[in-house]
Amino acid sequence: MVGFGTKYPTQVHHRAASIVSIKKDAAPVSCKGGFDSWFNNSPNPNVLDGAIVGGPDENDAYTDSRSIYQMAEPATVSTAPLKFFCV
């Protein structure tokens, strides 16, 4: 789960999380300009607190890289069981 614990995913496969917030830098980001942020290896400037990413592979290995969407993409499918218990 992103944002919890001492070691959580920092390169979530999420466009808005990988581009600097307008609150930090008011310069407009063009459609093509966002790729500079997307393809670098630094942590996302915006943390998606509470997001649950795809997770580790069959060998329990996790690579924190937004380019590996199977591991790093957040989805509502993976959060459905948690929402069930919150009701």
C-alpha positions as CSV (number, residue, x, y, z in Angstrom):
1,M,0.0,0.0,0.0
2,V,1.5,3.3,-1.1
3,G,2.3,5.8,1.6
4,F,2.3,3.4,4.6
5,G,5.3,1.8,6.3
6,T,8.9,2.5,5.8
7,K,9.3,0.9,2.4
8,Y,6.4,1.4,-0.1
9,P,6.2,1.8,-3.9
10,T,7.5,5.2,-5.0
11,Q,7.1,4.9,-8.8
12,V,3.5,4.1,-9.1
13,H,2.3,3.7,-12.8
14,H,0.0,6.7,-12.6
15,R,0.3,9.8,-14.9
16,A,-0.9,12.4,-12.4
17,A,1.4,11.1,-9.7
18,S,4.5,11.2,-11.9
19,I,4.1,14.8,-13.0
20,V,4.9,17.8,-10.7
21,S,1.8,19.3,-9.2
22,I,0.7,22.7,-10.3
23,K,0.9,23.7,-6.7
24,K,4.7,23.2,-6.7
25,D,5.4,24.4,-10.2
26,A,2.8,26.6,-12.0
27,A,4.5,26.1,-15.4
28,P,2.1,24.3,-17.8
29,V,3.0,20.7,-18.8
30,S,2.2,19.8,-22.4
31,C,1.0,16.3,-23.4
32,K,4.5,15.5,-24.7
33,G,6.2,17.3,-21.8
34,G,4.8,14.8,-19.2
35,F,7.0,12.1,-20.7
36,D,10.1,13.6,-19.2
37,S,8.7,12.9,-15.8
38,W,7.3,9.6,-16.8
39,F,10.5,8.0,-18.1
40,N,12.9,9.1,-15.4
41,N,13.9,6.8,-12.5
42,S,13.1,9.2,-9.6
43,P,10.2,8.7,-7.2
44,N,6.9,10.2,-8.1
45,P,6.5,13.8,-6.9
46,N,3.0,13.1,-5.8
47,V,2.4,10.2,-3.4
48,L,-0.9,8.3,-4.0
49,D,-1.5,7.6,-0.3
50,G,-3.6,4.4,0.1
51,A,-3.2,3.2,-3.5
52,I,-2.7,-0.6,-3.8
53,V,-0.5,-1.6,-6.7
54,G,-0.4,-4.9,-8.6
55,G,2.2,-6.3,-6.3
56,P,5.0,-8.9,-6.5
57,D,5.4,-11.6,-9.1
58,E,5.1,-15.3,-8.6
59,N,8.5,-15.4,-6.9
60,D,7.5,-12.7,-4.4
61,A,9.9,-10.2,-6.1
62,Y,8.8,-6.6,-6.6
63,T,10.5,-4.1,-8.9
64,D,9.6,-0.5,-8.1
65,S,9.5,0.9,-11.6
66,R,6.5,2.7,-13.2
67,S,7.5,1.1,-16.6
68,I,6.4,-2.3,-15.2
69,Y,2.7,-1.6,-15.1
70,Q,1.8,-5.2,-14.0
71,M,3.5,-4.5,-10.7
72,A,3.2,-0.8,-10.3
73,E,-0.3,0.1,-11.5
74,P,-3.0,0.9,-8.9
75,A,-6.4,-0.5,-9.6
76,T,-9.8,-0.6,-8.0
77,V,-10.0,-4.3,-8.5
78,S,-7.3,-4.8,-5.8
79,T,-9.0,-2.5,-3.3
80,A,-12.5,-4.0,-3.5
81,P,-11.9,-6.5,-0.7
82,L,-10.7,-3.7,1.6
83,K,-13.8,-1.6,0.8
84,F,-16.0,-4.5,1.7
85,F,-14.6,-4.7,5.2
86,C,-15.0,-0.9,5.7
87,V,-18.8,-1.0,5.2
